[in-house]
Amino acid sequence: RRFVYGLGFELSFNTKRWDPKRNTSEFRPIVGWHFDKVDLIFNPILDTSYDGVKNLVFAPSMRVAYSVDDKTQVAVEEYAEYGPLRKFVAAGEQSHQLYGVFNRTVGTFDFEAGIGVELNDASDRVTMKFMVAHDFNKPKPSGARTGSK
């Protein structure tokens, strides 16, 4: 499909070193377009520490990806945090990072690795990410063992 959409949800149990709020969640709407070898994805993310609707934090991300082949993508992603929806923080206090990302599909697994750099002083200087995803709906290759006799 050319136009895609979805909704992700994340529930986090944080250490104090990572986040002073012990329990947080993220609501991640996904809106995107596929144009042949290029994907444009936008996530207008809302973060919550379960401290009221007025404190929902707007933390959007954007992704532009190029498909090298049917199993490999390279991408540029931007992650931001503007502060509470009720009143964004000043520009100098907002977090903005730019990532270079590599994605590779191997069988039913997707691997993603990236490195991000700060775009302003309120952001982490350098961060890295690595994710592994499994597609439970992808059919097994023909001839693959199913575990039954």
Rosetta silent file (secondary structure, phi, psi, omega in degrees, C-alpha in Angstrom):
SEQUENCE: RRFVYGLGFELSFNTKRWDPKRNTSEFRPIVGWHFDKVDLIFNPILDTSYDGVKNLVFAPSMRVAYSVDDKTQVAVEEYAEYGPLRKFVAAGEQSHQLYGVFNRTVGTFDFEAGIGVELNDASDRVTMKFMVAHDFNKPKPSGARTGSK
SCORE:     score description
SCORE:     0.000 S_00000001
   1 L     0.000  148.018  177.677    0.000    0.000    0.000 S_00000001
   2 L   -76.795  -45.006  179.534    1.135    3.528   -0.637 S_00000001
   3 E  -101.402  129.476  179.766   -0.456    4.993    2.540 S_00000001
   4 E  -128.245  154.972  178.595    0.102    3.132    5.825 S_00000001
   5 E  -155.396  160.373  178.562   -0.955    3.766    9.395 S_00000001
   6 E  -174.225 -175.909  178.419   -0.908    2.102   12.760 S_00000001
   7 E  -145.639  125.350  175.817   -0.638    2.629   16.499 S_00000001
   8 E  -109.712  154.975  178.654    2.068    1.396   18.824 S_00000001
   9 E  -136.699  133.940  179.373    2.022    1.369   22.612 S_00000001
  10 E  -126.006  133.481  175.126    5.003    1.098   24.933 S_00000001
  11 E  -115.310  124.822 -176.057    4.909    0.495   28.675 S_00000001
  12 E  -119.581  139.562  170.052    8.149    1.249   30.509 S_00000001
  13 E  -114.982  105.855 -168.451    9.419    0.412   33.980 S_00000001
  14 L   -98.751  149.882  168.480   12.387    2.768   34.371 S_00000001
  15 L   -83.281  157.303 -179.322   15.418    2.904   36.607 S_00000001
  16 L   -61.893  -31.665  179.482   16.046    6.238   38.325 S_00000001
  17 L   -63.901  -35.109 -177.391   19.217    6.669   36.285 S_00000001
  18 L   -82.370  -45.351 -175.297   17.200    6.517   33.054 S_00000001
  19 L  -154.301  128.932  179.678   14.093    8.451   34.093 S_00000001
  20 L   -64.462  -19.892  175.694   13.043    9.893   37.470 S_00000001
  21 L   -88.064  121.390 -173.568    9.491    8.712   36.696 S_00000001
  22 L   -67.000  -44.257 -178.861    9.345    4.974   37.460 S_00000001
  23 E  -116.994  126.527  177.329    6.428    4.075   35.140 S_00000001
  24 E  -138.194  164.225  176.151    5.905    5.725   31.771 S_00000001
  25 E  -142.444  162.280  179.822    4.127    4.937   28.521 S_00000001
  26 E  -135.479  129.340  172.420    4.260    6.037   24.939 S_00000001
  27 E  -104.227  118.467 -171.306    1.404    6.196   22.459 S_00000001
  28 E  -120.041   87.588  170.868    2.945    6.074   18.982 S_00000001
  29 E   -65.061  146.223 -178.768    0.603    6.770   16.057 S_00000001
  30 E  -125.673  124.849  177.516    2.247    5.801   12.769 S_00000001
  31 E  -131.711  128.991 -177.269    1.481    7.555    9.487 S_00000001
  32 E  -153.863  166.253  178.068    3.498    6.831    6.382 S_00000001
  33 E  -134.599  135.678  175.123    3.799    6.744    2.627 S_00000001
  34 E  -105.520  123.575  177.237    5.681    4.287    0.422 S_00000001
  35 E  -123.394   93.002 -178.896    7.006    5.703   -2.859 S_00000001
  36 L    50.376 -104.258 -176.246    8.795    2.933   -4.762 S_00000001
  37 L   -95.085   -2.414 -175.987   12.182    2.836   -2.960 S_00000001
  38 E  -115.992  133.986  174.884   11.536    5.719   -0.526 S_00000001
  39 E  -114.695  138.414  171.836    9.441    5.648    2.666 S_00000001
  40 E  -118.887  121.361 -176.578    8.282    8.715    4.604 S_00000001
  41 E  -127.664  136.593  177.174    7.089    7.953    8.145 S_00000001
  42 E  -128.069  134.003  177.877    5.804   10.351   10.816 S_00000001
  43 E  -123.632   99.554  175.707    5.102    9.433   14.456 S_00000001
  44 L   -80.881   78.910 -169.848    3.276   12.143   16.471 S_00000001
  45 L   -77.162  141.358  172.084    4.205   10.450   19.768 S_00000001
  46 E  -118.583  125.351  176.749    2.650   11.261   23.143 S_00000001
  47 E  -102.357  145.267  177.034    4.555   10.300   26.309 S_00000001
  48 E  -138.507  145.150  171.622    2.914    9.987   29.703 S_00000001
  49 L  -108.754   18.973 -178.353    4.102    9.442   33.261 S_00000001
  50 L    57.845   40.893  179.304    0.509    8.819   34.330 S_00000001
  51 L  -119.870   29.717  174.778    0.347   12.249   35.912 S_00000001
  52 L   107.467  149.008 -179.664   -2.647   13.646   34.040 S_00000001
  53 H   -60.489  -34.617 -178.451   -3.676   14.489   30.496 S_00000001
  54 H   -64.335  -15.837 -178.720   -2.392   18.062   30.938 S_00000001
  55 H  -103.890    9.899  175.410    1.145   16.661   31.274 S_00000001
  56 L   -57.691  133.557 -177.796    1.213   14.603   28.056 S_00000001
  57 E  -103.363  132.940  177.888    4.544   15.275   26.329 S_00000001
  58 E   -89.328  116.461 -176.072    4.787   15.716   22.554 S_00000001
  59 L  -135.264   69.536 -174.688    7.814   13.746   21.304 S_00000001
  60 L   -73.287  158.483  171.669    7.458   13.245   17.530 S_00000001
  61 E  -135.934  155.818  178.630    9.806   11.363   15.250 S_00000001
  62 E  -136.267  150.606 -177.753   10.238   11.329   11.485 S_00000001
  63 E  -142.422  132.328  170.082   11.935    8.863    9.148 S_00000001
  64 E  -121.075  118.982 -175.384   13.027    8.995    5.517 S_00000001
  65 E  -123.955  146.862  176.711   14.242    5.604    4.323 S_00000001
  66 E  -117.927  127.428  179.233   15.694    4.325    1.070 S_00000001
  67 E   -85.918  110.130  177.389   15.297    0.645    0.118 S_00000001
  68 E   -68.682  -42.951  173.523   18.622   -0.624   -1.215 S_00000001
  69 E  -152.357 -170.812 -175.203   16.922   -3.953   -1.993 S_00000001
  70 L   -72.727   -4.475  179.768   13.904   -5.871   -0.670 S_00000001
  71 L  -123.549   -2.651 -173.438   15.731   -6.725    2.604 S_00000001
  72 E  -133.660  132.904  174.332   17.886   -3.645    3.278 S_00000001
  73 E  -131.811  147.286  167.089   17.111   -0.001    4.071 S_00000001
  74 E  -117.500  144.712 -173.275   19.204    2.994    5.035 S_00000001
  75 E  -146.931  160.755  169.308   17.442    5.865    6.747 S_00000001
  76 E  -119.548  129.624 -179.616   17.685    9.256    8.391 S_00000001
  77 E  -126.996  146.194  174.923   15.521    9.755   11.473 S_00000001
  78 E  -123.016  129.207  177.033   14.844   12.777   13.654 S_00000001
  79 E  -115.145  136.351 -178.267   13.658   12.409   17.246 S_00000001
  80 E  -137.748  160.786  169.747   12.364   15.397   19.190 S_00000001
  81 E  -141.587  115.089 -175.344   10.760   16.286   22.490 S_00000001
  82 L   -94.314  -12.942 -177.257    8.877   19.588   22.632 S_00000001
  83 E   103.094 -170.044 -177.042    7.544   19.301   26.183 S_00000001
  84 E   -60.855  144.081  178.157    3.957   19.189   27.485 S_00000001
  85 L   -58.503  -34.721 -176.273    1.154   19.641   24.949 S_00000001
  86 L   -66.049  -28.115  177.645   -0.359   22.391   27.089 S_00000001
  87 L  -165.741  107.972  178.606    2.778   24.537   26.664 S_00000001
  88 L   -61.921  149.627  176.711    5.914   23.537   24.788 S_00000001
  89 L   -74.987  165.433  179.593    9.224   24.343   26.474 S_00000001
  90 L   -59.375  151.887 -176.254   11.513   27.025   25.017 S_00000001
  91 H   -52.536  -39.792 -178.978   13.390   26.033   21.841 S_00000001
  92 H   -69.507  -14.917  179.052   16.707   25.812   23.716 S_00000001
  93 H  -100.393   -7.665  178.893   15.204   23.277   26.155 S_00000001
  94 L   -77.364  150.007  178.253   13.719   21.000   23.501 S_00000001
  95 E   -99.546  132.783  177.377   15.550   17.814   22.561 S_00000001
  96 E  -142.202  123.406  178.576   16.396   17.146   18.891 S_00000001
  97 E  -130.935  146.637  178.303   18.567   14.295   17.603 S_00000001
  98 E  -116.418  129.453 -176.991   19.407   13.093   14.106 S_00000001
  99 E  -115.568  143.674  163.817   20.092    9.390   13.467 S_00000001
 100 E  -101.844  130.760 -170.178   21.694    7.447   10.667 S_00000001
 101 E  -132.779  144.789  176.294   20.043    4.007   10.582 S_00000001
 102 E  -124.491  127.419  177.774   20.622    0.649    8.879 S_00000001
 103 E  -119.451  140.515  177.865   17.823   -1.966    8.639 S_00000001
 104 E  -143.795  133.057  176.225   18.184   -5.558    7.465 S_00000001
 105 E  -101.099  129.511  176.972   15.611   -8.370    7.254 S_00000001
 106 E  -129.404  106.672 -176.832   16.849  -11.919    7.763 S_00000001
 107 L    63.202 -121.652  179.976   14.083  -14.512    7.481 S_00000001
 108 L   -98.832   11.137 -179.449   11.335  -13.498    9.919 S_00000001
 109 E  -111.825  142.565  173.815   13.606  -11.134   11.881 S_00000001
 110 E  -116.115  130.296  178.345   14.247   -7.435   11.331 S_00000001
 111 E  -113.766  135.903  178.512   17.441   -5.877   12.697 S_00000001
 112 E  -134.564  130.278  177.014   17.889   -2.131   13.098 S_00000001
 113 E  -133.973  143.268 -179.962   20.998   -0.281   14.229 S_00000001
 114 E  -157.472  161.708  175.288   21.621    3.440   14.342 S_00000001
 115 E  -129.854  133.644 -177.396   23.691    6.227   15.790 S_00000001
 116 E  -118.039  147.316  178.700   22.251    9.598   16.750 S_00000001
 117 E  -125.769  151.520 -179.185   23.880   12.969   17.303 S_00000001
 118 E   -66.414  146.835  172.175   22.640   16.049   19.091 S_00000001
 119 L  -110.456   -8.188  175.131   21.148   18.916   17.120 S_00000001
 120 L  -156.641  170.915 -174.298   21.114   21.255   20.127 S_00000001
 121 L   -67.664  -19.553 -178.682   22.543   21.533   23.642 S_00000001
 122 L   -83.112   -0.066 -176.599   19.418   20.073   25.323 S_00000001
 123 L  -103.407  160.441  172.517   19.944   16.719   23.567 S_00000001
 124 L   -64.867  139.239 -175.681   22.154   13.751   24.346 S_00000001
 125 L   -61.285  -54.388  178.933   25.471   14.224   22.542 S_00000001
 126 E  -141.341  133.665  174.875   25.643   10.743   20.982 S_00000001
 127 E  -135.054  155.771  177.154   23.271    7.798   21.339 S_00000001
 128 E  -126.525  151.395  176.600   23.073    4.385   19.728 S_00000001
 129 E  -136.380  149.535  176.600   20.110    2.120   19.169 S_00000001
 130 E  -147.432  125.633 -179.088   19.710   -1.529   18.267 S_00000001
 131 E  -132.091  147.142  174.104   16.389   -3.310   17.831 S_00000001
 132 E  -125.968  129.556  178.078   15.345   -6.805   16.862 S_00000001
 133 E  -126.433  149.303  178.337   11.790   -7.506   15.703 S_00000001
 134 E  -122.129  131.319  178.478   10.125  -10.767   14.746 S_00000001
 135 L   -94.205  104.502 -178.275    7.276  -11.029   12.233 S_00000001
 136 L   -74.227  -15.938 -177.937    4.933  -13.746   13.517 S_00000001
 137 L   -95.082  -11.416 -177.612    2.734  -13.505   10.403 S_00000001
 138 L   -71.818  128.759  179.340    5.452  -13.998    7.800 S_00000001
 139 L   -65.915  147.704  177.235    5.212  -17.448    6.197 S_00000001
 140 L   -70.442  148.732  176.639    8.164  -19.758    6.666 S_00000001
 141 L   -60.200  149.391  179.960   10.292  -20.359    3.561 S_00000001
 142 L   -59.744  140.438 -178.963    9.300  -23.469    1.621 S_00000001
 143 L    87.998   -4.389 -179.785   11.089  -26.550    2.917 S_00000001
 144 L   -73.696  145.864  179.977   11.447  -25.095    6.413 S_00000001
 145 L   -73.953  139.446 -178.601   10.896  -27.536    9.275 S_00000001
 146 L  -104.740   -9.133 -179.305    7.671  -27.055   11.186 S_00000001
 147 L    93.537   -9.545  177.354    8.432  -29.284   14.162 S_00000001
 148 L  -106.835  157.567 -178.998    5.785  -31.872   13.261 S_00000001
 149 L   -98.146    0.000    0.000    6.330  -35.280   11.640 S_00000001
